[in-house]
Amino acid sequence: MAPRAHHVEAPRAPLARRGVLSSMALAPLFLAGCRNDEPDAAGPTPDSSTDGTATDGATSGGSQAGTGDLLAAHGLEGMDTREIIEHLEALTLDERPQDLMASVRPSQLLMSDAEGRELALPIEGDFYLSTAPFVEGTHECWFHSLTTCRGELAEVEVEVRVADASTGEVIHEGTERTHPNGFFGLWLPRGGSYEMTCTVDGATSTTAISTATEDDATCLTTMQLT
């Protein structure tokens, strides 16, 4: 069964400090397809697809053998799992396929399309977290939808710092630019607990994140910049 895709809009209270980021264009909040249901919701298994073709030959670091027609139909043939995630995340809004769902889970990328084809590709190595800092409005989401999730701040530079929650060791620090969908993605070490700080135009937000379990979120939409 293809993963159910729905959303709950949850606008946040306006900032007390009005005018922050006022010089930046805000992307429309297009919320269709974002996941916020239970983390153990059913989806396609990693060893089968709807056309009966085995997908256990598909790995994040190698060829994607036996994946049927889904990848070819959407211009993704020849890409590994990581490349597919990064490609779909970076598309312009006009380029985003309307007939493809791609849900990022901690260890799998679950894909389905309007033709009823389903595919599960393993995500090996690092954990993918997609983050959309916001000022005025956001939406609830748990598992990131690469084709339909949209955040408020599109194509803006974000100063990002990620530190180990127990040792304080900085594991990532630098400037990330949000994609046209308002999100930026990070590949983080799996099995950890971290503190992330995002800063845009002097406004900042800090939150705890985890990459330790199969229930951990891959979509972070709760960082309100103040």
C-alpha positions in Angstrom: 0.0 0.0 0.0 1.3 3.5 -0.8 2.0 5.7 2.2 -1.0 7.8 3.1 -0.2 11.5 2.6 -2.0 14.3 4.4 -1.2 17.3 6.5 -2.5 19.4 9.3 -1.9 23.2 9.0 -0.7 24.7 12.2 0.0 28.4 11.8 2.1 29.8 14.6 1.7 33.1 16.5 3.2 36.1 14.7 6.6 37.2 16.0 6.7 39.8 18.7 9.5 41.5 16.8 7.7 42.4 13.6 9.7 43.1 10.4 12.3 40.4 10.9 13.2 39.0 7.5 10.9 41.6 5.9 13.3 42.1 3.0 13.0 38.4 2.1 10.3 37.0 -0.2 8.1 34.5 1.5 7.1 31.4 -0.4 3.4 30.5 -0.5 2.5 27.8 2.1 1.6 24.9 -0.1 1.0 22.1 2.4 -0.3 19.3 0.4 1.2 15.9 1.0 3.1 16.5 4.2 3.2 13.6 6.6 2.2 13.9 10.3 0.6 10.6 11.0 1.9 7.9 13.2 5.6 6.9 12.6 4.7 3.2 12.2 2.2 3.8 9.4 2.3 1.1 6.7 4.1 1.6 3.5 5.6 -0.5 0.7 8.1 -3.1 2.0 11.7 -2.9 0.8 11.6 -6.2 -1.0 8.7 -5.7 -3.4 6.9 -3.3 -5.7 3.4 -3.3 -7.1 4.6 -4.9 -10.4 6.0 -7.8 -8.4 9.6 -6.8 -9.2 12.1 -7.3 -6.4 13.7 -4.2 -5.1 16.3 -5.8 -2.8 19.0 -5.1 -5.3 18.5 -1.3 -4.9 20.9 0.2 -2.4 21.8 3.8 -1.6 25.4 3.2 -2.7 24.9 1.1 -5.8 22.7 0.3 -8.8 19.0 0.1 -8.4 18.2 -3.2 -10.0 14.7 -4.5 -10.4 12.9 -1.3 -9.6 10.4 -1.5 -12.4 9.3 1.5 -14.4 8.8 4.0 -11.6 12.3 5.6 -11.6 12.5 5.7 -15.4 9.0 7.2 -15.6 10.1 10.1 -13.4 13.6 10.7 -14.8 15.3 9.1 -11.8 16.8 6.1 -13.5 20.5 5.6 -12.7 20.4 7.6 -9.4 21.1 6.0 -6.1 18.8 6.8 -3.1 20.9 9.7 -1.8 21.0 11.3 -5.3 17.2 10.9 -5.7 16.5 12.6 -2.4 18.8 15.5 -3.2 17.5 15.8 -6.7 13.8 15.9 -5.7 14.5 18.3 -2.8 16.2 20.8 -5.0 13.6 21.0 -7.8 11.9 24.3 -8.6 8.2 24.4 -7.7 7.3 24.2 -11.4 9.5 21.1 -11.9 8.0 19.2 -8.9 6.1 16.1 -10.2 2.4 16.2 -9.2 1.9 12.5 -9.7 4.8 11.3 -7.5 5.0 10.9 -3.7 8.4 10.4 -2.1 8.3 10.0 1.7 11.6 10.1 3.6 11.7 7.7 6.5 14.8 7.1 8.8 15.9 4.1 6.8 13.8 4.1 3.6 12.7 6.3 0.8 9.1 5.2 0.0 7.8 6.2 -3.4 4.5 5.8 -5.3 2.9 7.4 -8.3 -0.4 7.9 -10.0 0.0 4.7 -12.0 -0.1 2.7 -8.8 3.6 1.8 -8.8 5.3 1.6 -5.4 9.0 1.4 -4.5 11.0 1.3 -1.3 14.7 2.2 -1.4 17.0 1.8 1.6 18.7 4.8 3.1 22.1 3.6 4.3 24.7 5.5 6.2 23.8 8.9 7.4 20.3 10.1 8.4 18.5 12.7 6.2 16.8 15.6 8.0 15.0 18.3 6.1 14.4 21.6 7.9 12.2 24.6 7.1 12.8 27.5 9.6 9.9 29.9 9.6 8.8 33.3 10.8 5.0 33.6 10.5 3.5 30.2 9.6 4.3 26.6 9.4 2.7 23.2 9.2 2.9 19.9 11.2 4.9 17.2 9.6 6.9 14.1 10.6 8.1 12.2 7.6 9.3 14.6 4.9 7.6 14.6 1.5 10.1 15.6 -1.1 7.6 16.5 -3.8 4.9 18.3 -1.8 6.2 19.7 1.5 6.7 23.5 1.4 8.0 25.9 3.9 7.8 29.7 4.3 11.3 30.8 3.5 12.4 29.9 0.0 15.9 30.4 -1.3 17.3 32.2 1.8 20.7 31.6 3.5 20.5 30.0 6.9 23.4 29.8 9.4 23.3 26.3 10.8 25.1 24.8 13.8 24.6 21.2 15.0 26.3 20.0 18.1 26.3 16.7 20.0 23.8 17.0 22.8 26.0 15.2 25.4 29.5 16.3 24.5 28.9 19.7 22.8 31.1 18.6 19.9 30.1 20.5 16.8 29.4 18.1 14.0 28.1 20.6 11.4 28.5 24.4 11.1 28.0 26.5 8.0 25.6 28.3 5.7 22.8 26.4 4.1 20.5 27.8 1.4 16.9 26.7 1.5 15.6 25.2 -1.8 12.5 26.6 -3.6 10.4 24.5 -1.3 11.6 26.4 1.7 13.6 23.4 3.1 17.3 22.6 3.4 18.6 19.1 3.9 21.4 17.7 6.1 22.9 14.3 6.2 23.7 13.7 9.9 25.5 10.8 11.7 23.0 8.1 12.6 22.3 7.1 16.2 22.8 10.4 17.9 21.1 13.2 19.8 21.9 16.7 18.8 21.1 20.4 19.3 20.5 22.4 16.1 20.6 26.2 15.9 19.4 28.1 12.8 19.9 31.8 12.3 18.5 34.0 9.5 18.9 37.8 9.3 19.7 38.0 13.0 16.7 35.9 14.1 17.4 32.5 15.6 15.9 29.2 16.8 17.4 26.2 18.7 15.9 22.7 19.0 16.8 19.2 20.0 16.9 16.6 17.2 17.5 12.8 17.1 18.7 10.3 14.5 18.7 7.3 16.9 15.5 5.4 16.1 13.1 4.4 13.3 10.5 6.7 14.8 12.6 9.9 14.6 11.3 12.7 12.4 12.8 13.4 9.0 10.9 16.7 8.6 11.6 19.6 11.0 9.0 22.4 10.7 9.0 23.7 14.3 11.9 26.2 14.3 10.4 29.6 14.6 12.9 32.4 14.2 12.8 35.1 16.8 
